Amino acid sequence: MNIAEKILAFASGKDEVKPGEIIDAKVDMAMVNEITGPLAIQAFKEIGTPKVWDRNRVVMVLDHQVPADSVKSAELHKIMRAFAKEQEIPFFYDVGYGGVCHQVMVEKGHVCPGELVVGADSHTCTYGAVGAFATGIGSTEMAGVFATGTIWLKVPSTIKVNITGKFQRFVTPKDVILYVIGKVGADGANYRAVEFTGPSIGNVSVSGRMTLCNMTVEMGAKTGLISPDKVTLEYIKDVTDKQFKILASDENASYEREVEVNLEKLGPQVACPHSVDNVKPVKDVEGTQIDQAFIGSCTNGRLEDLELAAKFLYGKKIAKNVRLIISPASQDVYMQALKRGLFEVFLKAGALVCNPTCGACFGGHMGLLAPGEVCVSASNRNFIGRMGSPEAKVYLASPATVAASAVAGKIVDPSTLGEA
Amino acid sequence: MKVSGKAVVYGDDVNTDVIIPSKFLTLLDPTELSKHAMEGIDPKFVEKAKNGVVLVAAKNFGCGSSREQAPLALKYAGVKCVVADSFARIFYRNAINIGLPVLECPDASSQIEEGDLLSINLDEGLIVNETNKRVIKATKLPGFILEILQDGGLIAHIKKKGGKIRDL
């Protein structure tokens, strides 16, 4: 079996599962944020079960509209706070304590290898970075999980992404996943799992692995995941002392298909408006004028991303008529970036550093686009209207491409530039 | 279960950001939400749907975020069933859980045109296009999913089952 099948077999108490089979599985961890949580809470109350199945397995995070940008958002936050209190949920991350939910889930050690995790947010698939099977669900489904601790799932078939070769200069895991989405298509991994493997995966940090797994949902995947290895275990031992079971793909595991990525030949990539699979090499769109640049989100708001951006911003000024918005993915990332002096680099360059939030990425607040504007963004979606006006355009790229483009005032290929 | 209505047709990859744009996600009342259904791509949708319609789409309907507000907005705007060549998985599950029938039908977009009158038999997985008299085969829903839909959604279903989702 491959890792996805092994985790689902373990979670459903079976020796073996096969793609297409419907199983009833025990959930290890369940996460809600303030956009999906209130509906889940409402549905849970309708079921009438007084307490969640296991309060130590529920994580609640305020992240989409933080701090509250309207009275309505504040009301959603209030509903979340009240539920966390009533249910005595120990892992409730209020304003100022957590950050973007997926970053919080991993860095606070709420996810371990081999676990089945569900989250009421589509980018829950991020946690496959540490060898878990994690998938996004809706609010009512989450109410069912709160009440029963179980979920029905169809065992997915798996697409294997084999990564070989060495990363070229200023080419990042973001470029890898954009390239794969371009090849597979926006629905090419629908209902499927996507497993990243190959000789080069050992050189990708947990941060980079989170970027890879995070965007598998943009090709329809149920989850993205990576068999745990030395990199995973080194990371996990620093964030949690929870017990877990290491489940990894067998050598003879079966896959629906394989996709090859040769890093020796991969340059920086960009997803052009208005779909995530409209992927081109950055050099094909070089010179496109931009109004806004954004670095942040569950996709690219980690320390590694901010450090990479700083290489292009150190001692430089952002182009006139361009604004660069940087939002670290969590309070922890914020603190680390602060200690390392990254904010000084960003502020001197003329960037605006915001608090951790999903704000700009999901078009909620803190940096919306006007009609006709163009944004180059290290986030995950470029749908019509995603980051503001339906008449704005969004190009998705790596933090290196975004930072280099912010300085140039137009989209540029970072691999052709020197470091600042 | 049977539903019928006139078809309102869209293309590929209709995502949840256009079904219900992010700025409306703070609305908890489904009737309020429904006033903005499909606003991202079709400002006339609410008017078209108000007397009950079948929403027909090509591939990957409902891709993007996990927001359950998307199927909720459609249901309360008057959509009786969504028929698509294929669905994104979270939307598909969300629709079933809130009691909005969904039917995967690989020939939907090629056999149905805007305004066609459709009669749908969910139990059999069959769509009759009354306008051109064609019968279109859809993927039959598994029994337990039909049962959730018949119960009106997951919450009513769990209550009926005494706190369980499926009989094990």
Interface residues (C-beta under 8 A of the other chain):
Chain A: I22 D24 I35 T36 P38 L39 Q42 A43 E46 I47 G48 T49 H64 Q65 S70 K72 S73 E75 L76 A120 D121 S122 T124 G136 I137 G138 S139 T140 E141 A143 G144 A147 T148 T150 I151 W152 A186 D187 N190 Y191 G220 K222 S275 F362 G363 G364 R381 F383 I384 G385 R386 P390
Chain B: D13 N15 D17 V18 P21 S22 K23 L25 T26 L27 L28 G40 I41 K59 N60 C63 G64 S65 S66 R67 E68 Q69 S86 F87 A88 R89 I90 R93 N94 N97 I98 P142 F144 G153 L154 I155 I158 K159 G163 K164 I165 R166 L168
